Amino acid sequence: MLHFPHAKINLGLHVLRKREDGFHDIESVFYPVALRDSLEALPSNETKVILHQSDEEIPLQKNLVYKAWKLMHDKYNLPAQEFHLVKRIPSQAGLGGASSDAVSALKICKEVARLDISDMDMFALAAEIGSDCPFFLNSSAQIVTGRGDVTGDIDFSLAGLYIQIVKKKTLHDGSTGIPTPEAYAQIVPDENRPSVLQLISQPLGEWKNILHNDFQPYAAKKYPEIGEIIQKMYDSGAHYAAMTGSGSACFGLYIQKPENHFPGNEYFVYEGFIES
């Protein structure tokens, strides 16, 4: 059983308010991109997650693919599986790779056991794993609110644009990304502003001045290389460039392929025309 979990980018990310449960209410448009991992499940006597093309060492109990299997196992007595996960989506990037992997694991488990689970129940299972997991049950643009677990389909497309996603492999302090709790701690919530849906309805050329990621100012201040990536994208003709999620990957949207270069030994780079 083989699935190809996809990444996402955030078009705008507004932190609206802090909730009584300690989480934050957000508003963002999540947009799927064709950057994908691959996840295969094989019958086994013992459940394990084997990582390929990754130097990460994640304890089994903390791996979201394992958590997805454990959730299905506990609820539906699912048999053991050996998961092989080929990582192409970088971690600690704001691209949703781990969440997407987990949702693919849920889908695989459902198919392996031939379970009759409703869309609503799959949504609840995904939300139990992580706030942004429900988005990955579908492959379309969605408005995301709540703590990231309330989604709604929207009629919106970036098809035909060229996207470039860039992440510095190691930041100047030796870290590989920005911890989400640290990023949230720097935010001053603001709910008195136009909605992200209103903003993305404006021409692409205006987004630079109106469509913002609330995490970006802090991230770019602490890690100037993030701001430098975004500026390089604009200098290369991007109509819009921003950090995605809480970082540290950035993306640029172009009319045509840019003539810039990010050395592969220092940067992760994904690029191509958006097909849908």
C-alpha positions as CSV (number, residue, x, y, z in Angstrom):
1,M,0.0,0.0,0.0
2,L,1.7,3.2,-1.2
3,H,0.7,6.9,-0.7
4,F,2.4,10.1,-1.6
5,P,1.8,12.7,1.2
6,H,1.9,16.3,-0.2
7,A,3.2,19.5,1.4
8,K,1.3,22.8,1.8
9,I,2.0,26.5,1.8
10,N,0.3,29.2,3.8
11,L,-1.2,32.2,2.0
12,G,-1.4,34.6,4.8
13,L,-1.3,33.5,8.4
14,H,-3.2,35.6,11.0
15,V,-3.0,34.8,14.7
16,L,-6.4,36.2,15.9
17,R,-6.5,35.5,19.6
18,K,-5.3,33.2,22.4
19,R,-7.8,30.7,23.6
20,E,-8.6,29.6,27.1
21,D,-7.2,26.1,26.3
22,G,-3.8,27.7,25.6
23,F,-4.0,27.3,21.8
24,H,-4.5,30.2,19.4
25,D,-7.2,30.9,16.9
26,I,-5.7,31.4,13.4
27,E,-6.8,32.2,9.9
28,S,-5.0,31.2,6.8
29,V,-5.4,29.7,3.4
30,F,-3.6,26.4,3.1
31,Y,-2.7,25.5,-0.5
32,P,-1.4,22.1,-1.5
33,V,1.8,21.8,-3.5
34,A,3.2,18.8,-5.4
35,L,6.3,18.4,-3.2
36,R,5.7,14.9,-1.8
37,D,7.0,12.3,0.5
38,S,6.2,8.6,-0.1
39,L,4.8,6.2,2.5
40,E,4.5,2.5,2.1
41,A,3.0,0.0,4.5
42,L,3.8,-3.7,4.6
43,P,2.4,-6.5,6.8
44,S,4.6,-7.1,9.8
45,N,4.7,-8.8,13.2
46,E,5.8,-5.5,14.7
47,T,4.9,-2.0,13.9
48,K,7.8,0.2,13.0
49,V,8.6,3.3,10.9
50,I,11.7,3.2,8.8
51,L,12.9,6.6,7.5
52,H,14.7,6.9,4.2
53,Q,16.6,9.9,2.9
54,S,16.5,11.5,6.3
55,D,19.0,12.0,9.1
56,E,16.3,12.6,11.7
57,E,16.2,10.3,14.7
58,I,12.6,10.3,15.9
59,P,11.6,8.0,18.7
60,L,8.9,5.6,17.5
61,Q,6.3,6.8,20.0
62,K,6.7,10.4,18.8
63,N,6.6,9.7,15.1
64,L,3.2,10.9,13.8
65,V,3.0,8.0,11.4
66,Y,3.2,5.6,14.4
67,K,0.7,7.8,16.3
68,A,-1.7,7.5,13.4
69,W,-1.3,3.7,13.3
70,K,-1.7,3.5,17.1
71,L,-4.9,5.5,17.0
72,M,-6.4,3.2,14.4
73,H,-5.1,0.1,16.2
74,D,-6.6,1.1,19.5
75,K,-10.0,2.0,17.9
76,Y,-10.2,-0.8,15.3
77,N,-7.8,-3.5,16.3
78,L,-5.6,-2.8,13.3
79,P,-2.8,-5.3,12.7
80,A,0.9,-4.4,12.8
81,Q,2.4,-2.6,9.8
82,E,6.0,-1.8,8.7
83,F,6.0,1.7,7.3
84,H,8.7,2.9,5.0
85,L,8.7,6.7,4.8
86,V,10.9,8.4,2.1
87,K,11.3,12.0,3.2
88,R,11.4,14.8,0.6
89,I,9.5,17.4,2.4
90,P,11.9,19.0,4.9
91,S,11.1,19.0,8.6
92,Q,10.7,22.2,10.7
93,A,9.8,24.1,7.6
94,G,6.1,25.1,7.9
95,L,5.3,22.8,5.0
96,G,3.2,20.3,7.0
97,G,5.2,17.3,6.1
98,A,4.8,15.3,9.3
99,S,1.1,16.0,9.5
100,S,0.6,15.0,5.8
101,D,2.5,11.8,6.5
102,A,0.3,11.0,9.5
103,V,-2.9,11.5,7.5
104,S,-1.6,9.2,4.7
105,A,-0.9,6.6,7.4
106,L,-4.6,7.0,8.5
107,K,-5.8,6.5,4.9
108,I,-3.5,3.5,4.5
109,C,-4.7,1.9,7.7
110,K,-8.3,2.4,6.6
111,E,-7.6,0.7,3.2
112,V,-5.6,-2.1,4.7
113,A,-8.3,-3.1,7.2
114,R,-11.1,-2.2,4.7
115,L,-12.8,-0.1,7.4
116,D,-16.0,1.7,6.7
117,I,-15.1,5.0,8.4
118,S,-17.1,8.2,7.5
119,D,-15.5,11.4,6.4
120,M,-16.5,13.0,9.6
121,D,-14.9,10.2,11.7
122,M,-11.7,10.5,9.6
123,F,-11.7,14.2,10.2
124,A,-12.0,13.6,14.0
125,L,-9.1,11.1,13.9
126,A,-6.9,13.5,12.0
127,A,-7.7,16.3,14.4
128,E,-6.7,14.1,17.3
129,I,-3.2,13.7,15.8
130,G,-2.5,17.3,15.2
131,S,-4.1,20.7,14.6
132,D,-3.3,21.0,10.9
133,C,-3.9,17.3,10.0
134,P,-7.5,17.6,8.8
135,F,-6.4,19.8,5.9
136,F,-4.5,16.9,4.4
137,L,-7.5,14.7,4.0
138,N,-8.1,16.6,0.8
139,S,-5.9,18.1,-1.9
140,S,-7.5,21.4,-2.5
141,A,-7.2,25.0,-1.3
142,Q,-9.0,25.5,2.0
143,I,-9.6,28.3,4.5
144,V,-8.3,27.2,7.9
145,T,-9.5,28.6,11.2
146,G,-9.8,27.6,14.8
147,R,-6.5,26.2,16.0
148,G,-5.9,25.0,12.5
149,D,-8.5,22.2,12.7
150,V,-11.5,23.9,11.1
151,T,-11.3,23.8,7.4
152,G,-13.6,24.9,4.5
153,D,-13.2,24.4,0.8
154,I,-12.7,27.5,-1.3
155,D,-12.8,28.2,-5.1
156,F,-9.3,29.4,-5.5
157,S,-6.4,28.4,-7.8
158,L,-2.7,29.3,-8.4
159,A,-2.5,27.0,-11.4
160,G,-0.1,28.3,-14.1
161,L,2.2,30.1,-11.7
162,Y,5.7,29.0,-11.0
163,I,6.5,28.2,-7.4
164,Q,9.9,28.1,-5.7
165,I,10.2,26.8,-2.2
166,V,13.5,27.4,-0.4
167,K,14.7,26.4,3.1
168,K,18.2,27.0,4.5
169,K,19.3,23.6,5.7
170,T,21.1,25.0,8.8
171,L,20.4,28.4,10.2
172,H,23.2,30.6,11.5
173,D,22.8,29.4,15.1
174,G,23.1,25.8,14.0
175,S,19.4,25.0,14.3
176,T,17.4,23.5,11.4
177,G,14.1,25.3,12.0
178,I,12.0,27.4,14.4
179,P,10.1,25.6,17.1
180,T,6.4,26.4,16.8
181,P,5.9,27.2,20.6
182,E,8.8,29.7,20.4
183,A,7.2,31.4,17.4
184,Y,3.8,31.7,19.0
185,A,5.4,33.2,22.1
186,Q,6.4,36.2,20.1
187,I,3.0,37.0,18.5
188,V,0.6,39.8,19.5
189,P,-2.8,38.5,18.3
190,D,-4.9,40.8,16.3
191,E,-8.5,40.0,15.1
192,N,-9.3,43.5,13.8
193,R,-8.1,43.3,10.2
194,P,-9.4,42.2,6.8
195,S,-9.8,38.4,6.4
196,V,-7.3,36.4,4.5
197,L,-10.0,35.5,2.0
198,Q,-10.6,39.2,1.3
199,L,-6.8,39.7,0.8
200,I,-6.2,36.9,-1.6
201,S,-9.1,38.1,-3.8
202,Q,-6.9,41.1,-4.6
203,P,-4.5,41.0,-7.6
204,L,-1.3,39.0,-7.0
205,G,0.9,42.0,-7.4
206,E,-0.7,43.7,-4.4
207,W,-0.2,40.7,-2.0
208,K,3.3,41.9,-1.1
209,N,1.8,44.9,0.8
210,I,-1.3,43.3,2.3
211,L,-1.0,39.6,2.7
212,H,1.2,38.8,5.8
213,N,2.4,35.9,7.8
214,D,2.4,37.0,11.5
215,F,5.3,34.7,12.3
216,Q,7.6,36.2,9.6
217,P,8.8,39.5,11.3
218,Y,10.1,37.6,14.4
219,A,11.6,34.8,12.3
220,A,13.4,37.2,9.9
221,K,14.7,39.3,12.8
222,K,16.1,36.3,14.6
223,Y,17.3,34.6,11.4
224,P,18.2,37.3,8.8
225,E,18.8,34.5,6.2
226,I,15.0,34.1,6.0
227,G,14.6,37.8,5.0
228,E,17.5,37.4,2.6
229,I,15.8,34.5,0.8
230,I,12.5,36.4,0.5
231,Q,14.3,39.5,-0.9
232,K,16.3,37.4,-3.4
233,M,13.0,36.0,-4.6
234,Y,11.6,39.5,-5.1
235,D,14.8,40.6,-6.8
236,S,14.4,37.6,-9.2
237,G,10.9,38.6,-10.2
238,A,8.6,37.0,-7.6
239,H,5.1,38.6,-7.6
240,Y,4.8,37.4,-4.0
241,A,7.2,35.8,-1.5
242,A,6.7,34.9,2.1
243,M,7.6,32.4,4.8
244,T,5.2,29.5,5.2
245,G,3.7,28.4,8.5
246,S,6.0,29.2,11.5
247,G,9.0,28.6,9.2
248,S,11.6,28.3,8.2
249,A,10.9,27.6,4.6
250,C,9.9,30.4,2.2
251,F,8.2,30.4,-1.1
252,G,8.0,32.7,-4.1
253,L,5.3,32.9,-6.8
254,Y,6.4,33.8,-10.3
255,I,4.9,34.1,-13.8
256,Q,7.9,32.2,-15.2
257,K,10.9,30.3,-13.9
258,P,13.3,32.7,-12.1
259,E,16.9,33.1,-12.9
260,N,18.3,32.7,-9.4
261,H,20.4,30.1,-7.7
262,F,20.4,28.7,-4.2
263,P,23.3,26.3,-3.7
264,G,22.2,22.8,-3.1
265,N,24.7,22.2,-0.4
266,E,23.2,25.0,1.7
267,Y,19.6,25.1,0.7
268,F,16.7,22.7,0.1
269,V,15.0,23.9,-3.1
270,Y,11.8,22.7,-4.8
271,E,10.4,24.4,-7.8
272,G,8.0,24.0,-10.7
273,F,4.8,25.2,-12.3
274,I,1.6,24.7,-10.3
275,E,-0.7,22.4,-12.1
276,S,-3.9,22.8,-10.0
